[in-house]
Amino acid sequence: MKILKSVKRAIQQSKVFRYRTYKKISGVGHRQATDRIVFTTMISLLTIGAVAIFYTGEDKKLSNTELKEQTVIDSSIQEEVHEEFGDDPVIEEAPSPSLADLENKVILKEAVLKTFVLKSGETFSSFLKKSEITPELHAQITETLSSLININTLEQGTLLLTFMDNNNGFLGLAIPSQGEEVVAVIKEEEGSLIPFTHIGQVEIKQERIRGKIDRTFQGSASKAGVPQSVITQITNALSGEFDFRSNMRRGDVFDIIYTKKVTPNGIELDIDKELVFVGLQNGKKTVYRYLYKNEKGISAYYNPRGERGEQTIAPKPVKAIPRLSSKYGWRRHPVLMYRSFHSGADLACPKGTPVYAGADGVITQIGRKGAYGKYIRIKHAGGFETAYGHMSGFKKGLKRGSRVKRGEVIAYVGATGRATGPHLHYEVWKNGKTQNPLQKHVIKGEQLTGFEMDQFKAMAESIHPDYQEHRFGKNPPIPPKKPFNLNTKKEKK
């Protein structure tokens, strides 16, 4: 493997050297023709050299005495030439900028690092168009990068790093590959672009932050350095079983571990931060939750005993303080003007207000549905379902079969279908029967068992050093000793 990596590295470096050479002689556009000429010339020289060596006999070898005399003559000639032309120093080329130089500029705040991820259906060209890189450089960047990789094969999820100076001028672009190498395009001082390869990769590291509550959890965690995206994940993960507004008190303690992506030179990227552990000490009550992906591929937060916490279905799943315009039950229909049963609750909000999933689940219906207008239905555990109607639009990328988390935005308030104004029609179903969505509905969590429980324990121990204490308390049980076997072999008669 090491030999293959070395060969691959040598090939990449030869491509970089070739491109830079053609760049200096202004022959980038004639690379293939020049390659043919150089290849033909090298073959010819090798052929002539082989013939010359074949016909050169031992009679042309110099003796040791002749070699010494020749060496003296050569050295005297070199001295004369040296004296004749003076003592001018050799002018060395200034080293080209590297990826490490750009990252150091970011650390010194002389440059800005911006992160992009190719989404479904996006290409490198579409990325360049929406980036802040000037259109004049698009073709040059594409041509330079194409000397190293095939940009048409970049897949969804590919990470793109752009370096811009403080005046929003382009400095470089890097693409971390799946292996241990980063390919890049870097702008030299004179303005030309050069290809560059760098050994290293974007690594996933864990960050642990502990602190105390001063006034609010969100404010205290943010002050301690917890990213906002991680705080949102915490509130979404525990909102169904923990009230952050009324439960938290001054002096309560939090312990948070999340993963982050770091460049080869240690710069933290502001993407894909994932909460893997949260611990909250609220008075005498302590909550520990570990992120675990079960055998079905569903990620959820479990307590140290492998139990998924109970989740309460959100009674008002909108990112606003709504007005209850119509309750659950019998009513006079505001449009049809006759008495009918209202199977949900109407929450009046301004048009465009984000609507989020009331609990973790899978989307079973999405699209228009008669009088409901734009409609989403989600299936949850425990026989529960929730439905959302009259929306103005859906979150991009959602479709039937998409998994959503509690608190994840799925749509926006509107007045589509049969509606007198912008509001969310919200329904909760249990085993096929409608329920009052404003009442408390609890989804019981699952219990990991067998092999999955063993996997969970191993994962939790790798995340937090105090997992055993979280599971058993400060005094873990001592495993019972096996009884001593007093049985002996019977003597043979």
RAQUI-V629975 format. One record per residue. RES is the residue in three letters. SS is DSSP state (H for helix, E for strand, C for the rest). PSI is psi in degrees with one decimal (999 if undefined). NEAR is the number of other C-alpha atoms within 8 Angstrom. Layout:
res/ss/psi/near
RES/SS/PSI/NEAR
RES/SS/PSI/NEAR
This chain:
res/ss/psi/near
MET/C/-40.6/4
LYS/H/-38.2/5
ILE/H/-43.4/6
LEU/H/-41.1/7
LYS/H/-39.6/8
SER/H/-41.8/8
VAL/H/-44.0/8
LYS/H/-41.7/8
ARG/H/-42.0/8
ALA/H/-39.8/8
ILE/H/-43.6/8
GLN/H/-43.1/10
GLN/H/-36.1/9
SER/H/-36.7/8
LYS/H/-41.0/10
VAL/H/-45.2/14
PHE/H/-42.5/8
ARG/H/-46.0/8
TYR/H/-44.9/13
ARG/H/-38.4/10
THR/H/-47.4/8
TYR/H/-32.4/11
LYS/H/-41.1/9
LYS/H/-34.6/7
ILE/C/11.4/6
SER/C/42.9/7
GLY/C/26.9/9
VAL/H/-36.5/8
GLY/H/-10.1/5
HIS/H/34.8/7
ARG/H/-43.9/9
GLN/H/-43.4/6
ALA/H/-43.1/7
THR/H/-38.5/8
ASP/H/-40.5/8
ARG/H/-42.6/8
ILE/H/-46.0/8
VAL/H/-41.9/8
PHE/H/-44.1/8
THR/H/-43.1/8
THR/H/-43.2/8
MET/H/-41.4/8
ILE/H/-41.7/8
SER/H/-45.4/8
LEU/H/-40.4/8
LEU/H/-38.8/8
THR/H/-47.3/8
ILE/H/-41.9/8
GLY/H/-40.2/8
ALA/H/-41.3/8
VAL/H/-42.8/8
ALA/H/-41.5/8
ILE/H/-37.8/7
PHE/H/-40.3/7
TYR/H/0.8/6
THR/C/118.0/7
GLY/C/178.9/7
GLU/H/-18.3/5
ASP/H/-16.4/4
LYS/H/-0.9/6
LYS/C/144.9/6
LEU/C/145.4/7
SER/C/169.1/6
ASN/H/-38.7/6
THR/H/-43.2/7
GLU/H/-37.0/8
LEU/H/-41.2/9
LYS/H/-43.3/8
GLU/H/-41.9/8
GLN/H/-38.5/8
THR/H/-41.4/8
VAL/H/-43.8/8
ILE/H/-46.2/8
ASP/H/-41.8/8
SER/H/-36.8/8
SER/H/-37.9/8
ILE/H/-42.7/8
GLN/H/-38.8/8
GLU/H/-41.2/8
GLU/H/-45.8/8
VAL/H/-39.5/8
HIS/H/-41.8/9
GLU/H/-34.8/8
GLU/H/-40.7/6
PHE/H/0.2/7
GLY/C/-173.5/6
ASP/C/40.3/6
ASP/C/132.6/5
PRO/C/152.7/4
VAL/C/128.4/4
ILE/C/115.0/4
GLU/C/146.5/4
GLU/C/143.5/4
ALA/C/137.8/4
PRO/C/140.9/4
SER/C/149.8/5
PRO/C/148.2/9
SER/C/173.3/8
LEU/H/-35.2/10
ALA/H/-36.8/7
ASP/H/-41.9/8
LEU/H/-40.7/13
GLU/H/-34.6/11
ASN/H/-35.9/8
LYS/H/-37.1/10
VAL/H/-41.9/11
ILE/H/-38.6/9
LEU/C/3.5/7
LYS/C/28.8/7
GLU/C/-5.1/9
ALA/E/166.8/13
VAL/E/132.2/10
LEU/E/124.7/10
LYS/E/137.3/8
THR/E/135.6/11
PHE/E/151.9/7
VAL/E/126.8/9
LEU/C/125.8/14
LYS/C/176.0/7
SER/C/127.8/6
GLY/C/-7.5/5
GLU/C/150.1/9
THR/C/174.2/9
PHE/H/-36.4/10
SER/H/-42.4/6
SER/H/-32.5/8
PHE/H/-45.3/10
LEU/H/-38.1/11
LYS/H/-37.6/9
LYS/H/-6.7/6
SER/C/174.4/6
GLU/C/7.5/7
ILE/C/133.2/10
THR/C/141.2/7
PRO/H/-26.8/8
GLU/H/-24.6/6
LEU/H/-9.6/8
HIS/H/-50.1/10
ALA/H/-39.4/8
GLN/H/-40.7/9
ILE/H/-44.5/10
THR/H/-44.1/9
GLU/H/-43.2/8
THR/H/-44.2/13
LEU/H/-30.8/13
SER/H/-16.3/9
SER/C/-13.2/10
LEU/C/-43.7/11
ILE/C/165.4/6
ASN/C/102.6/7
ILE/H/-16.2/9
ASN/H/-11.8/6
THR/H/5.4/5
LEU/C/128.6/9
GLU/C/170.1/6
GLN/C/135.5/10
GLY/C/-4.6/8
THR/C/134.0/9
LEU/E/132.2/10
LEU/E/127.3/12
LEU/E/124.0/11
THR/E/138.5/12
PHE/E/122.9/13
MET/E/144.0/14
ASP/E/178.6/11
ASN/C/-12.8/8
ASN/C/16.4/5
ASN/C/29.1/7
GLY/C/145.3/8
PHE/E/132.1/11
LEU/E/-34.7/11
GLY/E/165.0/12
LEU/E/132.5/11
ALA/E/145.0/11
ILE/E/103.8/11
PRO/E/126.6/11
SER/C/178.9/9
GLN/C/-22.4/5
GLY/C/-146.9/5
GLU/C/47.5/8
GLU/E/147.2/12
VAL/E/127.8/13
VAL/E/145.5/14
ALA/E/163.1/14
VAL/E/124.5/14
ILE/E/138.9/14
LYS/E/125.6/12
GLU/C/170.7/10
GLU/C/-36.9/5
GLU/C/-4.4/4
GLY/C/-11.2/6
SER/C/156.4/7
LEU/E/137.4/11
ILE/E/146.9/12
PRO/E/156.9/15
PHE/E/139.5/11
THR/E/145.6/11
HIS/E/128.2/9
ILE/E/129.2/7
GLY/C/170.4/8
GLN/C/159.5/12
VAL/C/123.9/9
GLU/E/153.8/8
ILE/E/120.4/8
LYS/E/159.0/8
GLN/E/143.5/8
GLU/E/129.3/8
ARG/E/129.8/8
ILE/E/127.3/10
ARG/E/148.3/9
GLY/E/-177.5/10
LYS/E/151.1/10
ILE/C/131.1/15
ASP/C/-63.9/9
ARG/C/-61.5/8
THR/C/158.0/12
PHE/H/-47.0/10
GLN/H/-46.3/7
GLY/H/-42.5/8
SER/H/-40.7/13
ALA/H/-41.3/12
SER/H/-40.6/11
LYS/H/-32.7/7
ALA/C/-9.5/9
GLY/C/8.2/7
VAL/C/126.3/10
PRO/C/150.5/7
GLN/H/-36.9/7
SER/H/-34.4/7
VAL/H/-38.9/12
ILE/H/-41.8/12
THR/H/-40.5/8
GLN/H/-37.1/10
ILE/H/-48.9/10
THR/H/-35.7/9
ASN/H/-38.5/12
ALA/H/-34.3/9
LEU/H/0.9/8
SER/C/-26.4/9
GLY/C/-14.0/12
GLU/C/2.2/9
PHE/C/130.8/7
ASP/C/105.1/9
PHE/C/-20.4/10
ARG/C/-44.5/6
SER/C/-24.1/5
ASN/C/-38.2/8
MET/C/139.7/12
ARG/C/161.9/11
ARG/C/130.5/9
GLY/C/-13.1/7
ASP/C/152.0/12
VAL/E/142.2/11
PHE/E/148.3/12
ASP/E/117.2/12
ILE/E/134.6/11
ILE/E/128.6/12
TYR/E/159.3/13
THR/E/149.6/13
LYS/E/158.4/15
LYS/E/135.4/14
VAL/E/137.1/13
THR/C/166.9/11
PRO/C/-25.5/9
ASN/C/11.9/7
GLY/C/10.5/6
ILE/C/128.6/9
GLU/E/130.0/8
LEU/E/139.7/9
ASP/E/54.0/8
ILE/E/158.3/7
ASP/E/36.9/7
LYS/E/124.7/11
GLU/E/128.0/9
LEU/E/124.0/13
VAL/E/-17.2/10
PHE/E/140.2/14
VAL/E/133.4/14
GLY/E/129.0/11
LEU/E/123.9/11
GLN/E/106.5/11
ASN/E/94.3/11
GLY/C/-122.5/7
LYS/C/-8.2/5
LYS/E/134.8/6
THR/E/134.4/9
VAL/E/128.8/9
TYR/E/133.5/11
ARG/E/132.7/11
TYR/E/138.3/12
LEU/E/129.3/11
TYR/E/137.8/10
LYS/E/118.9/9
ASN/C/-178.4/8
GLU/C/-17.9/6
LYS/C/-1.5/5
GLY/C/13.9/6
ILE/C/124.7/7
SER/E/135.9/8
ALA/E/169.3/8
TYR/E/128.4/11
TYR/E/152.6/13
ASN/C/172.3/12
PRO/C/-19.4/12
ARG/C/7.4/6
GLY/C/20.4/11
GLU/E/132.0/11
ARG/E/128.3/11
GLY/C/150.1/11
GLU/C/144.7/10
GLN/E/128.9/11
THR/E/131.0/11
ILE/C/129.4/11
ALA/C/128.7/8
PRO/C/-26.6/9
LYS/C/81.1/8
PRO/C/59.0/10
VAL/E/148.1/10
LYS/C/61.4/8
ALA/C/174.7/6
ILE/C/100.7/6
PRO/C/163.6/9
ARG/E/127.9/7
LEU/E/102.6/9
SER/E/-18.9/8
SER/E/126.9/7
LYS/C/173.2/9
TYR/C/135.2/11
GLY/E/-164.6/8
TRP/E/141.8/8
ARG/E/170.4/8
ARG/E/119.1/8
HIS/C/128.4/9
PRO/C/-18.8/6
VAL/C/-48.0/7
LEU/C/-19.3/5
MET/C/30.7/7
TYR/C/164.1/6
ARG/E/128.5/8
SER/E/164.3/8
PHE/E/126.5/8
HIS/E/112.9/10
SER/C/4.2/10
GLY/C/-162.4/15
ALA/E/137.6/16
ASP/E/122.6/12
LEU/E/104.8/14
ALA/E/127.6/12
CYS/C/161.4/13
PRO/C/149.0/9
LYS/C/135.2/11
GLY/C/-5.2/8
THR/C/130.4/11
PRO/E/138.2/11
VAL/E/132.5/12
TYR/E/163.4/13
ALA/C/133.7/13
GLY/C/-20.1/12
ALA/C/167.9/12
ASP/C/140.9/10
GLY/E/-168.3/11
VAL/E/132.9/12
ILE/E/124.1/15
THR/E/-25.3/10
GLN/E/139.6/9
ILE/E/128.8/11
GLY/E/-163.9/7
ARG/E/142.6/8
LYS/C/84.6/8
GLY/H/-126.6/6
ALA/H/-18.3/6
TYR/H/-17.8/13
GLY/C/-138.9/14
LYS/E/125.5/15
TYR/E/142.6/15
ILE/E/139.0/12
ARG/E/134.3/12
ILE/E/134.9/12
LYS/E/131.5/12
HIS/C/174.5/12
ALA/H/163.6/8
GLY/H/15.7/6
GLY/H/8.7/9
PHE/E/149.9/12
GLU/E/150.9/11
THR/E/149.7/13
ALA/E/146.3/12
TYR/E/124.3/12
GLY/E/167.5/12
HIS/E/23.2/19
MET/E/156.1/17
SER/E/-23.7/13
GLY/E/166.4/9
PHE/E/157.9/9
LYS/C/138.1/9
LYS/C/135.9/4
GLY/C/-13.3/4
LEU/C/144.0/8
LYS/C/175.1/7
ARG/C/128.4/9
GLY/C/-9.3/7
SER/C/137.2/8
ARG/E/136.2/8
VAL/E/153.4/10
LYS/C/155.7/10
ARG/C/128.8/11
GLY/C/-6.6/10
GLU/C/130.7/9
VAL/E/130.6/9
ILE/E/-22.4/11
ALA/E/-172.0/12
TYR/E/140.6/14
VAL/E/140.6/18
GLY/E/-159.9/15
ALA/C/35.3/15
THR/C/159.9/11
GLY/C/-149.9/10
ARG/C/92.4/10
ALA/C/147.1/9
THR/C/-10.3/7
GLY/C/170.9/7
PRO/C/122.5/13
HIS/E/165.7/15
LEU/E/122.8/14
HIS/E/116.4/13
TYR/E/127.5/13
GLU/E/148.5/14
VAL/E/131.8/13
TRP/E/143.6/11
LYS/E/114.1/10
ASN/C/40.9/6
GLY/C/0.3/6
LYS/E/140.3/6
THR/E/147.2/10
GLN/E/158.8/10
ASN/C/113.3/11
PRO/C/-18.8/13
LEU/C/-8.8/7
GLN/C/168.0/6
LYS/C/125.4/8
HIS/C/119.8/7
VAL/E/129.0/8
ILE/E/118.0/11
LYS/C/141.9/9
GLY/C/164.3/9
GLU/C/163.7/7
GLN/E/123.4/7
LEU/C/141.0/8
THR/C/165.8/8
GLY/H/-133.6/6
PHE/H/-37.3/6
GLU/H/-38.0/10
MET/H/-38.7/10
ASP/H/-41.3/9
GLN/H/-42.2/8
PHE/H/-44.2/10
LYS/H/-46.4/8
ALA/H/-41.8/8
MET/H/-44.9/9
ALA/H/-39.4/11
GLU/H/-32.4/11
SER/H/-23.0/7
ILE/H/-49.7/8
HIS/C/131.5/8
PRO/C/-19.2/6
ASP/C/27.0/7
TYR/H/-44.5/10
GLN/H/-37.0/9
GLU/H/-37.7/10
HIS/H/-34.6/9
ARG/H/-43.1/8
PHE/H/-10.7/9
GLY/C/-174.0/8
LYS/C/-19.5/5
ASN/C/83.5/6
PRO/C/148.7/8
PRO/C/143.3/5
ILE/C/126.0/4
PRO/C/138.5/4
PRO/C/142.8/4
LYS/C/146.1/4
LYS/C/136.5/4
PRO/C/143.9/4
PHE/C/132.6/4
ASN/C/111.7/4
LEU/C/-6.4/4
ASN/C/132.0/4
THR/C/162.7/4
LYS/C/134.2/4
LYS/C/140.8/4
GLU/C/139.0/4
LYS/C/131.2/3
LYS/C/999/2
